[in-house]
């Protein structure tokens, strides 16, 4: 080991491990998308069944290769970093050794130092290898997230999505959007089968590497203390430490107190998972406190100060956690955009996701400024995806903040509409534009969907025909005056069901003919007969206008169209003959 007196950048190594595994995650997700895209081009269910097992096998092989490459990319830097950490932690106490007249071996001559470094490397390598054998996705099932190994995920969810596209059960864009959202919401995850606990693969990789570093530094500190004849230590201090670490950071402890007071040796304590603290030998009379009590008190007061964000008061630790949360969300969103582009998804869908990402960026900037935190965009951009946000006038005009906030709700709502209306539901982009830019038409669309779902209107009629007919009634019927001097003001929600008719009325099981707009107008203006007002059990009043071809019921109090039906020839003859 060469003499190195500059403190190694341990956090950079952690971030590098994250980057390697995020790249693996992206490549795995892209492989899934490519295979869905390829399968979506197959027009026959039989052809797909022939190819599915082959594709599933190829995908598993490709993913295994990606994971193997990620492992291989992690080793070199990790090995080098462990050497640097071991040398730094050991050599930094050289002056103390010399002050107490103890022999100091150079790192190159210290066999024990080389042994613990190699042991830490082996343990980290074993952890990463085990991690690489237990990867998959976290899938929402019955309101709970359940870890699903990759092979099972591909078979259950990807295969289902592909079959839905091939059989026409859903459209390609909907299937792609569902799988992409599912994968990016989860991220590539690894599971501890003993506990069932899962972590994102990049987080687990970072933790494994930093745990190895912590083990090296802790063992060297204990070894140095023993050689120097002291059982006292000083724990390091850093800003924005998690609350249970703030109570002991920067203070001095005896060896046993490191365990009882700082949780040394536990997963959540000093030098445990994700802990950035270290401890170093302290020799009374020789060593000087790095963190005096008055300085610690001042820092703790500063750390406890809060700032408001979205109605919540956040202290220093909570501020940094919120910033990390925002960065994680933006990385997932960038990934989602990339995958949708890779899949050739609807351009409007992609633009919406880009608009959401731009909104996230703006919020991140505002938050960091208000909290007085430096933006750490390198955490966002280390995915290598380049520029993702567009922030164009077209984008901002087309996708409002409300639309972006409700994107998930709207997608779920759209799926419910598509389940009923199939292709007549149109694209998700058109669905959103109608909902937010033409709410009156969207309300009518909802009425149409319900009528189709209830069997009162055939989906074969098509929404655009339904809407055109609705508008014809608005133009030609609404506003006219009946023969009785009643102004027609509106049409009830189920009035259109009667106008259109159906091949099989759910109440009778028989066909029910519709009527024309002209028939409705004629019945109201020049009826053959106008019946007396009737009141039903709910107190609702109605009056029938019987025309030559249509019979129309209205509310005589407010002029609302209630329902209509064809007038039977028999009834017309009876009225004309004066028998009714």
Order of alpha helices (4+ residues) and beta strands (2+ residues): alpha-alpha-alpha-alpha-beta-beta-alpha-alpha-alpha-beta-beta-alpha-beta-alpha-beta-alpha-beta-alpha-beta-beta-alpha-alpha-alpha-alpha-alpha-alpha-alpha-alpha-alpha-beta-alpha-alpha-beta-beta-beta-beta-beta-alpha
